[in-house]
Amino acid sequence: MEVSRIRALRGPNLWSRNTAIEAVVTCSETECAIDGIADFEAHLRARLPQIGLLRPEGHGGAVSMAHVLQVIALALQAHAGCPVTFGRTSATAEPGVYQVVVEYSEEEVGRLALELAETLIEAARQDLPFDLPQALARLREQDEDIRLGPSTGSIVNAAVARGIPYHRLTQGSLVQFGWGSRQRRIQAAETDHTSAISESIAQDKDLTKMLLDAAGVPVPMGRSVDSAEAAWEAAQMLAGPVVVKPRDGSQGRGVAVNIDTRERVLAAYEAAAQISDEVIVERYIPGHDFRLLVVGQTLVAAARRDPPQVTGDGLHSIAELVEQVNTDPLRGDGHATSLTKIRLDDIALGVLQKQGYEPASVPPAGSLVVLRNNANLSTGGSATDVTDEVHPEMAARAVTAARMIGLDICGVDVVAESVHLPLEAQHGGVVEVNAAPGLRMHLTPSFGKGRAVGEAIIGQMFADGDDARIPVVAVSGTNGKTTTVRLTAHLLGMNGRCVGMTNSDGVYIGKRRIDAGDCSGPRSARRVLLHPDADAAVFETARGGVLREGLAFDRCDVAVVTNLGMGDHLGLGHIGTIDELARVKQVIVQYVREGGMAVLNAADPLVAAMAGACPGRITYFATDGHHPLLATHRAQGARVVYRDDDAIVAAEGEQVTRLPLADIPLTLGGRIGFQVENAMASIAAAWALGLDWTLIRAGLASFVSDAGTVPGRFNIFDYRGATLIADYGHNPDAIQALAQAVQSLPATRRSVVISGAGDRRDEDLRQQTEILGAHFDSVFLYEDQCQRGRADGEVIALLRQGLKGATRSRHIEEIRGEFAAIDRALEQIQPGELCLILVDQVEAALDYLARQAASPA
């Protein structure tokens, strides 16, 4: 078995909406049916007893080794704690070759699972050992390293529940919610509205205390010191137990509490000085440690935090008791789990020594052994939810503290005997204010119920009903995609919106191109969704990007499929038939949002049939207004767009809007049939997004199909009294549409300059010139950069074969080089004639033709 071409499908794709790893797997004849491999399944189950069924229920055929790979890769992830369930193994047209698809929750974990599954299969084949615990441990470790921690994860989950899209910007906790100009960002429990000044104030404990005192919030008295002796002087002045902590610190590092002897104060200063150049000594407030979480101007959660501790049983040592506590699956080594493992480090040893213990000591049954003086969860402490018990006055002081510092999400640390009374009534106080507070203690407290703090944060960031999305239009099909994308974007921009657009020419934000080249895939689309200026997006969605990576979005508002015809690129990427191509193009239709719209070509049966896969509504378009599907659809009160003599008509029930073709320059007054279809598709898309008809009319009138607006799409030049038309048509359907369009234009003689893309099938290349041979007097065949793996002369030979039965073409030349072929055609053209130039190097060719057209005779 050989595993090759491993891809990560990072969005909705041909197989499902799940993110997945897709691999091409080649099996030998024996491996196509594992029943013929002696003892293989028994060896497999011995190494992975949890594998479950290899044959799906009702599956009566042979099970291939490729399918086994899929089942194991899923099982390994599932048993490592990753919530994945979807898998698929599909045979290709090539014997023994399969496409294996395995869902993942984290891409690197999915890739590792596939690798480990392959190793396990080989071990079973050869009856060699396989270390399953180690494999699962590797997967868990990888998963914990990459997946979002509990705090960030809770906010993301709350956003997903509200239909707000998200995108991780790093492997850390920096996350974008929403798209384009509607986006917001978080990093852990900080938002893009969290002030850097406020965060800096919160880190400065002395400044924080001064500001809170000014606002009337009770705080412990104290001062900053810069030496150990100054720390002891401050402790003496406070006349009682003190707290020593770094002025700039977090997560309880370097904090010593309830100390009163010179020796301990000096030692505490040295520990705090390792964290910060300045150290604070303040009055110790007896009581419990409480964390109050404020979001906006509301207290949303509160927890009592207890230091890490164990209870003696008279039998086990402290070290053994700690080990027992750490076996709790909720405890981990970092912040990825709800609780952190207790560490017997130097600080813990010092606290034990003060109590007269060491790790090997066996405390009496029922005795409480404290392992740290602070109650941070990051050091192994525990939490008890007390949200419903907080006194309104205490809650008000916490909100005041957050507002005084200026934090939109704030963890307020309070020391008090109880939360049932105001701070002033029990001599309690606020000891610290935290930016980016940890949320673990509120999500899954050790005792009490978890609180919906993620939902509270999302509610603070986004108003009710706001899903932070911008309108998204996805356009697919065989031909007309780029023009439809450009015209649709132009129409949507008529109301002042900045429209992001991707197509085979580049990525655009408004009128500015930010990337060049073929940008019709998901990576380019994501650039638009990430851009803060984009108010709407129109994406050309080519088959290649869908197959390589899936979609860049989870759903779109409008999906447009222009046509399929005879298809294009058949034979590539295991897409060998027009029906298989239709499945790929249909992906955008499947992920139209509920209430959204699919705009489908009623005259193309495979496109029209996609309506059954759409969760939203349908607008059909066709040049024939009497097409049976259009007539039925309209009779049902649904939307249709069609041509009626000299106008495009948009109708819904009794409401009819006529758009004269004379006012749509793109169509040359209706003479260019395929441009009429492109205009209809764009009109339907703009209509679906609620654009006013006055703006649609104005947009259609101001859109011109020249080399600057739609490069390589029926660009017309006047050359010394002759007409030149440049186009990037490169498949039989496009050639047929161009030939019909050219026939509608006056000319005394017609010539064509053509090459062929080498990655097309032989029959596709021959068919292009078969079509042209019936419509053009002269044909100039050229070969240049578009051979794409073909041998020299191979493309031209196939093109010439297509001209063998030409009914019109009498003059045929073969030329090396695109520009040499163009020059040769221009040498022979006369006033009143027409030449169609099928360009390959689009921008360079258009620039060259513009210069030639502008040059004097």
N, C-alpha and C positions, 0 to 999 in steps of 0.2 A: 504494500500500500504506500502510495506517494502522496503527500499533502503539499499542495502548491497554491499560489496566488491567494494568500490570506488577506482578507479585507475587513475593515471595521465599518459596519453600516451604522452610522451615528444618528440616524433619524428614521422616520417612517420609510419603508422600502418595499421592494417587490414581494417580500415574504410576510411582513407584519409591521405593526407600528413599533415593535420592540427594537431597541438597540441590539445588535448581534454581530458575531464574528461569522464571516462567510469564507469557506475554503473550497477549493477544487481538489477533489480526492480521486486518484486513479487507482483502481483495484485490478489485480490480476484476475484471470478467469475463475480461479479457485475462490478468491476473496469475494466474488460477487454473490456467493451463497455460502455462509459460514457453516451450514450443516455438514458440508463435506470436509471440514477441517477437524480431524480427530481430537476429542477432548478439549477443544478450544473454549467452549462455553463454560465447562466445568472449571478450567484453569482461570478463566476470567472471574467467575463468581467467587472463587477461593481468594482472589486478590481484592475484590470489591464486592462484598456480600450485599451492599445496599443498592446494587445496580438496578433492581426491579425488573420489569418485563423488557425483553429485547424486541419482542414483536407486539406492535400495537394491537389492541382488541379488534378482531375481525380481519387481521392481516393474515392472509393465507399463503402469500408468496414467499420467495426467498428473502432472507435478511442479509444484506451486504455488510462487509467490513466498514464501509463508509457510514452506514447507519449505526453500527456499534460505536464508532468514534463519536458520533453526535450524542448518543445516549450517555456515554461515559463522561464526556465533557460537561454535560448538564448535571449529571449526578455528582461529580466532584465539586462543582460550584455549590450545588444545593446543600451538600453535607459539610461544606466549609462555612455555611451560614449566609450564602448569597441568595437572595430571593429571585431565582430564575426558573422558568418552566417551559419556555418555548424552544422547540427545535424542529428542524425539518431536513430531510435528506431527499434530494431530487435527482433522478437520473437524467443525464443530458442525452443529446442525440448521438453522442460519441460512445460506443460500447465501452463499458467499464469505467466511465468517467461520471462522477457525481458532484453535485453542489451540496455541501453540508453547511447548515446554518444553525448556530447555537447562540441563544440569548446571553447577554452579559449585563451586569449592573455597573461594573467598572471595566473599561476596555482592557487594561493590562491584566486583570484577573481572568477575563475571558480568553485572552491569548495564552496565558500560562495554563489554563485548564485544558485547552486544546493540545498544547504541547505535552502535558502530563498524561492526557488520555492516549495519545499516540505511544508514549513510553509504556503505559500500562498494557496496551494491546500487544506490543512487541514482547513484553515480559510473559504474557499469557501464551503467546504463540510458541515461545521457546522454553516455557516452563521455568522461568527465572524469577527470582524474588522481586517484589515491588513493595517499597516502604510507604504504605498508605497513610499512616499517621504523619509522616514527614511531608508527604504531598499535601495533605489537608492543612497542615501547619503553614506551609509556604503560601497556600492560597489565602488563608486567614490573615497572615502577616501582610501580604500584598494588599488585601482588601482594606485592612485597618490603616495602612499607610496612605491610601489614596482616597478612600471615600470620605465624604463630609463628616465632621464630628457632630455630636448630638446638638450643640447650639445652632450651628449653621444649618444642619439638616432639618431641625424643627421649623426654621423659618422657610426653608425651601419647600418642605412638605405642605406648609400652610399656603404658600403661593400656588402650588400645584392644585391643591384642593379648590382654590378659587379660579382656576383656569388661567393663571398668570404664567407665561412661559419664563424659563430661566436658562442661563448659560454660564457654566463655570469658566471664568477667565483665566484661572491658574489651577494647578493641582492643589493649591491651598484652599482658603475659605473665601476668596474674592469671587463674588457671584453677581451677575447682572440679571435683574428681573425686567421683563418687558422688552419691547423692541424700539429701535430708532429713537425718535424724540420723546417717546413715552417711558423711556427706560429709567430705572433706579438701580443703585448698587449697594451691596452690603459686603462687609468683611467681618466674618463671625457676627457678633452682636453689635456691630457699628454700622451705621448707614452713611450714605453720601451727604446727609445733612448733619452728621456729627461733626462739630467744629473742632479743628485742630487746636485752637486756643483752649477750648473747654477740656479737651483731652489732656493738654499740657497742664492746665490748672489741677485736674484730678490727680495727676501724677505727683504734683507738689503738695504733699500732705500739710505742710505748714501754711501755705497760701490757702488751701482748701478750708482749713480750720478757721482762718481769719475771716474768710468770706461768709462761712456758715454762721459764725458768731455774730457778724454784722447783720445777718438776716434773722437773727433771733432763734436759730437752731441750736439746741444744747450740744456742746462739744467738750471734751476733756481739756483742762488747762495743761500747758506744757510749752516747750521751746526747742529751737534747733541748737545743736551743739556741734563742735568740730574737733573734740578730743575726748578721750576716755575720762579724764579728770573733770572736764566740764560736764560730762554726762552724770557723774556722781554728784557734782554740786547741784545740778538741776533736780536730781532725785531727792537730795536732802531738803531743797527748798519746797518741794511738793509734799514732803512730810508724810510719806506713805508708800505703799507699793506703786510701781510705775510700769509703763510699757516703753520699751526701747525699739525703735523701728527706723528703717532707712527713709529719708525724705522722699526719694523717688524709688518706688518699688511696687511690686504687684504679686498676687497669689501667695501672700503671707511669707515671702522669702525674707529672711533676716529679721523677723519679728520675734521679740521675747516679751512675755506678758507676766504680770504679777511677780515682779522681782523687787527685792528690797535690801539686799546686802551689797556692800561695795564690790566684793569679788564677782558677783553675778552681773552687776551693772557694767563693770569694766569688760567682762567677757561678752556681754550682749552688745556693747558698743562695737567691739572689734568685729563681731559677726555682721552687724548692720552696715559697718563701714566698708565691708566687702561688696555691698550692693550699691551704696550711694556715698558720695563725698560728704554729704551732710546727714546728720542723724537727729531724730526727734526723740525727746524724752517727755512723756506726758503722764498725767495722773491715770492710774489704773482704776477702771470702773468695774466693780464686781457684778457678776450676772452672766447671762447667757449671750452667745453671739448670734445675732439675727441678720439675715440678708433680706432687704426689701427691694424688690425690682419695680422700678418706675419706667413706664413707657409713655412718652408724651407728658401728659399731666395727670396720669392715673397710676395708682398702685395696682399692679396686676398680679403680683405673687409675693409671698413671704415665706421664709424657711428659717427654722432654728438649726444652726450648724453646731455639731458636736465634734470634738477632736477625735482623732483615731484612738481607739481604746479596745481592750479585750476584757472579758470577765473570767476570772479564775474558776477552775473546777476542782482544784486540789490534786489533779492527776497530771496535767500537761504543763510543760514549760511555757513561758511567754512566747518564745520563738515558735513553738508548735501551735499555740493558740493563734498567732498571727498567720501562720501558714494555713490554718483551717479557715480563717476569715477570708483569706485571699483566694480560696477556691471558689468563692461566689462568682458565677459567670458574669455578673454585673460589674465586677471589678477587672480593670485592665491596667496596662503599664502607662498609658497616656490618657488623652482626653477623648478617645474614640468611644469609650464605654461610659455607662452611667456613673460608676464609681471608680476610684483609683486604688490600686493595691497599696497596702500599708508597707512602709519601708523602715527597716531597723537600721537607720543611718546614724551618723554621729549625733544629730539633734535628738533623735529618739533615745539613744543611749544615755545622753545627758539627762533627759527627763526621767528615764527609768532610775538612774543613779540617785536623783533627788528623792525618789520614793523608796530607795533602799533595795532596788531590784537590778538584775542584769538579765540578758536574754535567756539564760539557762534556769532562772528562778522559776519555781512552781508556786504561783500565788494561791492563797486559800480559796476554797469554794465560795463563790458569790462576791469576791472582792473585785473592784473595778481598777484596772491598771491603765492609766493614761499614757499615751505614747508621744504626744505633742501638746504644746500649750496653745496652739492656734487651731482653728477648726476649718481650715480651707479644704475643700474636696480634693484639690490637687495633691494634698499630702496624705490622703487616705481617710479624711473625716467623713461623717455621715450627715444627712439632713432630714428634718421632719417638717412637713408642710404645716404652716400656721396661718395661711392667707385669710381664712374666714374669721380669725380671732383678733386681728390687728385693730387696735383702738383708732377711731377716726382721727383723733388729734395726732397720734403717732404717724398715721398715713399721711396727714397733711404736712408734717415736718419733713418726711421723706421726699414728698413732691417739691416742697420749697427748696430742699437741698439740691435736688436735681436741676431745678430751674435756676438757682443761684449760680451753679457751676456752668449751666448752659448745655446740659447733655439731654439728647432726645431719648436715649436708652441709658439707664443709669442703675447701677447696683449700689444701694446705700447700706453700709454696714453699721449696725446699731448694737450697742451693748446695753442690756437692761435685764432686770429680773424677770420681766414678763412683757408680752405684747398687749396685755389687756388694759394697760394704763398708759396715760400720756407720759412722755419722757420726763417732763419736769416733776411729775408726781413721784417718781422713783429714782431721781438723780441719775437717770440714764443719759446716754449721749450718742451722737453720730461720730464714729471714730474714723470713718473712711468713706470716700465716694469713688466709684469705679466706672471708668469708661469700658466699653466692650465687655460687660459682665458675663461670666459663664452662666449658662442656663440649665446645666445638668441637674442641679439640685431642685429646680422647679418642675422639670419635665418628668423625672423619675426619682422622687425623693425616697429615701430609705424607708420612711414611714409617712402615711398619709397619701392623698391623691395628687397626681400630677396636674399641672396647670397648663392651659393653652397659651403659653407665652409666645410661641411662634405666630399664632393667629393674631395676638395683640400687636406684635411688631408689624406684621403685614397690614393690619388694619390701620396702624398709624401712618404707614407709607402710602397706602392706596385707599381712596374713598370707596365706599360701598358700591359695588357694581363695576368698578374700574378694573379691567383685565390687562391694562398696560400694553395693549396691542395696537399696532398700526395696520391699516388695511393692506392686505397682501393678495396680489394677483399672480397666479402661476400659469405660464403658457407653455404648452407642449404641442407636438405634432411633427409631421415630416417636413412640410414647407410652410413658409409664411410666419414662422415664430418671431424672428427678429423684427420684422415690420410691425407685427401686431403688438409686440412688447413696446416698441418705440411710440407707436400711435397711442396706445393705452396710457403710457406714462405721460405723454403730452396732454392728453385729455384730462387726466387726474391733476395735472399741474395748473390747469386753467383757473382753479379757485385759490391760487396762491400757495398751495402746498408744495413743499420740497419733496420731490419724488425720487426715491432711489431705484435704480434699474440695473439689471444684469442682462447681457446678451452675448452673442458671439463676437462682438466688437470690443467689449470692455465692461467695466463697472462705472456707473455714473451716480453722482449725488447731485440732484438738480441738473444743471447744465455742465457741471464739471466732471470730467472723466478722471477717476482716481486709479484706474488700472486698465491696461490694454491687452488685447488678445482674446482668445475664446474664453469667456467668463460665464458660461451657461451652466455651471455646476454649483453644488451646495456650498463650497468654500467661498465663492464669490458672493452668493446670496447672504451668507452669514456676515460678510463685511458690511452689507447694507443694513442688516438688522442690528448690528452693533453701532452703527454710525448715529451720533446724537442729533444730526440735522434731518434725518429721514422721517417725513410725516406719512409716507405711504411707500409701498414697494411693488415693483412689477418684475417678475423673474422669468427669464427664458429658462426652461427646465428641460435640458437635453437628456436623452436616454443614458449617455455615458455616465453622467453624474449620479443619476438614480441608481445605476448598477454598481458604481464604485463605492458610494457612500450613503445613499438614501437622500432624503429631503433635508433641507436646512431648517425647516419649520415643522411644528407638530400639526398644524392645520392652516388652511388658507381661506380667504373670504370668497375668492372667485378662482375657478380652474377653467382654462380655455384650452380646448384641443382643436387645432385648426383643421387637420386632416391626417390620414394615414396613407391613402392611395396604395401604391405598390410597396411602400416602405423604403427604408434606407438603412445602410450599415448592416444588412442582414448577413448572418454568418459570423458576426463578431460577438464576443462575450456570451457565447452559448445562446444567442438569440438568432435562431435560424429561420423562423417562419413569421409571416405577418401577424398571425394570432399571438405568438409570443411577444412580438413587438408591441402589440396593442395592450398586453398585460402591463408592460413597462410604462407606456404612456398613460395608462389608466390610474397609476399611483396617485397623481395629483388630484384626480376626481374622487378617489376613495377618501382623501383627507380634506375635503371641503367641510367647513364647519357646519353644524346644524343651523339652518336658516341662511346659509351661504348659497352660492350659485355655481353650477357648472354650465359653461357655454360650449355647446357641442355642434359639430357640423352634421346636420341631418342627412345630407346627401352622401355621407361616407358611412356605410353600414356598421363597420367596426367601431367608429367613433360614436355613432348614435347609440349603439348598444351599451356604451359605458354609463348611460343614465342609471342603469340598475344598480351601479356600485356607489352612487352619490348619496350621501346623507342629507344633502340640502335640496334645493330646487334646481330646475333645468330651464335654460333658454336654448332653444334650437335656432340655428341660422342656416340658410340655403339661398342660392340665387333664384330658385324656383319657388315662388310663393304658393304654388298649388301642390307642392310635395305632400304626399299623404301623411307623413309624420308631422309636418308643420300644421297641416289642416286639423288633425286630431288634437294636437297639443293646444292649438289656439282655441279650439272648441271647448276644451276643458278649462279655459280661462287662464292658461299659462302663457308665458312670454315667447314670442317668436320674432326673428328679424329676417327680412327677405328683400329681394329686389323686385320692384314693380316698375318696369319700363325705365324711366329716367330718374328714379329715386330709390333710396333705401328706406324701407318701412319697418318701424318698430311697433309691435302691437301686443297688447295685453287686454283680453276681453274686448270691450267696446272702445278702449282708448287706443288711438292710432297716431303715430308721429311720423311725418314724411320728411326725409332729408334729401334734397335734390342732389344728384350726382354731379351736377355742374358746379356745386359749391364744395366739392370734395376733390381738391387738386390731385390727391394721391391716385385717383382712379382714371385720370385724364378724361373726365366727363363720362366715365363708365365704360371706356373702351378697353381698359386693362382688367379682365375678368378676375384674375387672382387677387388684384388689389381691392376689388369690390368685396371679395370674401374677407380679406384681412380687415377692411374697414368695418364690415358687419360684426366680426368677432370683437373688435375693439369697442364699438358702440355698445354691444351687449354687456361687455365687462364694465364700462363706465356707468351704464344704466343700473347694473346690479349693485354698484356702490352708491347709488342715489345721487349721482351728479346731475345737476340741473340741465335741462335740454338746451337752454340758451348757451350755457358753457360748452356743451357737446358740439353744438353747431359752430361756435366760434373756434373751438379746437380743431375740428375737421377742416375748416376753411384756412387755418393758419399753418397746417402741417404740409410740408412740401417734401416729396421724395427725391431729394438731391443727394449728391455725394457727401455733403456735410451732415445731413439729417439721418439718412439711412444708407450708409456706404455699402455699395455692392448689391443694392436691391433696386433693379430697374432704373439706374441712373442714366439720364439722357444728356448727350452733348451734341452741339451743332458743330460740325467739322467741315468748313468750306462748302456749305450748302448740302452736305450729307448728314444723315442722322446716325450717331453712335449710341448704342445702348450697352452699358456695362452691368453685369449681374453675376452673382456667385452661385447660380443654379448648378447643382452637382448630382442630381439623381433623375431618373426618367420622368417622374411626375413634375418636377420643376422644369425640365426641358420642354415637356408637353405644354405646360402653362405658358412658358415664355414664347414658344412657337405660335401659340394661338394669339397671344397679345401682340406679337410682331405683325401678324396678318391684319390686325385692325389698324395699323399705321400705314400711311401711303408711302410707297417706294417703287422706283423703277426697277430695282434689282436688289436682292438681299444676299448678304454673305454672313458667315459666322466663323468665329475663332474659338476653338474648343480644345481642352485637354480632358483628362479624366483622373479622378482620385484612385490611386492604386489599391486602396484598401476596400474598394467595392468589388462585388462579384463580377466575373467575366460577362455574364448575361446583362448585368446592369450597364456596364460600359458599352457593350454592343448596342443595347436598346437606345441609348442616348443618341447615337449617330443615326440609327434607323429612323428616329423621329425627325431629326434635323434634315436628313436626306430628302424628305418630302416637302420641305418648306424653304430651303435655301439654295441659291444658285451656285455659290462658291463656299467651300469648307476649308479652313486652314487648321490643320491638326498640329498641336505642339506638345512637347514633353519637356517638363522642367522639374520643379521641386516637389511635385505632387505624386511622384512615383510610389512612395510609401512602401518600400520593400520589393517592388517589382523590378525585374531586370530591364536594362536599357532597351527601348524599342518595343517592350511588351504592351504597354498601354496604347501606344499609337497603332500597333498591329490589331488590337481588339477594336479600336475605334474605326479603323479602316474596314474591318469585317462588317461592321454595322452599316457601312455605306455601299455594300455590294449591290443591293437591290434598290438603290436610291432612285426615286422617280423624277427628281428635279435637279439634284446636284450633279453638275457636269465638270466643275473645276475643283480639283482636290490637290492640296499641297501639304507636305509634311515638313515641319520646321523645328529646329532645336532651340528652345528658349521662348518663354512667354512674351517678352518684349520684342523679340525678333519677329514673332508671328504677328503681333499687333502692327509693327511697322510694315510688314509685307501686305497686310490687309489694307492699311491706310494708303499705301502706294497705289493700289488698284482702284480704290473707291472713287466714284464720280458724284458730282452734285445730283441730288434727288434720290440717291441710293441709301440703303440702310445696312449697317453692320452690327450684329449682336456679338459682343465680346464677353465670353465666359471666363472671368478672371479667377486666378488662384491667389496671387499675392495682392489682396484687395486694396490696401491703402496705397501701396507703391504704384499699382496699375492705375488707380483712379487719379492719383496725382499726375502721373505721366499723361493720361488722356486729357486732363484739364489743361496741362501745358500745351499739348498738341492742338487742342481746340482753340486756344488763345493765340497761337502763333500765326503770323501773317501768311497768306497763301504764297 
